[in-house]
Each structure stands twice: as C-alpha cells, then as structure tokens.
C-alpha cells in the first residue's frame, strides 16, 4: 500500500474501488461518494472493511439524500 487516504468520485467507481484496495495502506481510509446508489453499494459490500461510516445529507440541486461512505482498510 502506498496511500493513507484515497477518495473515489467520478466515473467507474466500482473499478476504482477495486484498484484502490491494492494501493491503500493497511489501516488507511477510502472515501466513496454517492454510495447510496445500488451498484456502488453492492461494490462496497464485496469487501470486508474493518470500519464503515456513512455520512448523508441533501446533494446539490436535488431533493434527495446522498451518502458518502468512509471505509477503513
């Protein structure tokens, strides 16, 4: 692992997560934006993280809740 913290936001997030797992240090963190979306939620749940914390609130320009999940490797 090279990084203490990796942030994932943008396209191909499940693939980015797969690659990030290999690059983050043991005990490091991954931040995953918009984790409320089903295919992102499923991607996150493929892995056994030592800790997962969800933050939620209204996203910009929409009246729906958005989630950001931070996960400890």
C-alpha positions in Angstrom: 0.0 0.0 0.0 1.1 3.5 -0.9 -1.6 5.8 0.3 -3.1 6.7 3.7 -6.3 8.1 2.1 -8.0 7.6 -1.3 -11.1 9.5 -2.4 -13.4 8.0 -5.1 -15.7 10.3 -7.0 -16.5 10.3 -10.7 -16.8 7.5 -13.3 -16.1 3.8 -12.9 -16.3 3.9 -9.1 -16.5 0.1 -8.6 -13.4 -0.4 -10.7 -11.6 2.5 -8.9 -12.5 0.8 -5.6 -11.0 -2.5 -6.7 -7.8 -0.8 -7.7 -7.8 1.4 -4.5 -7.9 -1.7 -2.2 -4.5 -2.7 -3.6 -3.0 0.8 -3.2 -4.2 2.0 0.2 -2.0 1.1 3.3 -3.3 -1.3 5.9 -5.2 1.0 8.4 -5.7 3.6 5.7 -9.1 5.0 4.6 -11.1 5.1 1.4 -13.8 7.8 0.8 -16.5 6.7 -1.6 -19.0 9.4 -2.7 -22.7 8.7 -3.7 -22.6 5.3 -2.0 -26.4 5.3 -1.8 -26.6 4.1 -5.4 -27.3 0.4 -5.6 -24.4 -0.6 -7.9 -22.0 1.4 -5.7 -23.4 -0.1 -2.5 -23.0 -3.6 -3.9 -19.4 -2.9 -4.9 -18.6 -1.7 -1.4 -20.2 -4.7 0.2 -17.9 -7.1 -1.7 -15.1 -6.2 0.7 -14.5 -6.7 4.4 -13.6 -3.3 5.8 -12.6 -3.0 9.4 -14.9 0.0 9.7 -17.5 1.8 7.6 -19.1 5.1 8.4 -21.9 6.7 6.3 -22.5 10.4 6.1 -25.6 11.6 4.5 -27.4 14.8 3.5 -29.0 16.6 0.7 -27.0 16.7 -2.5 -26.7 19.9 -4.6 -29.6 20.7 -6.9 -31.6 17.6 -5.9 -34.1 17.0 -3.1 -32.7 13.5 -2.3 -30.3 12.3 0.3 -26.8 11.4 -0.9 -24.4 9.2 1.0 -20.6 9.3 1.4 -19.0 6.3 3.0 -15.6 6.2 4.5 -14.1 2.8 5.0 -11.0 1.7 7.0 -8.9 -1.0 5.4 
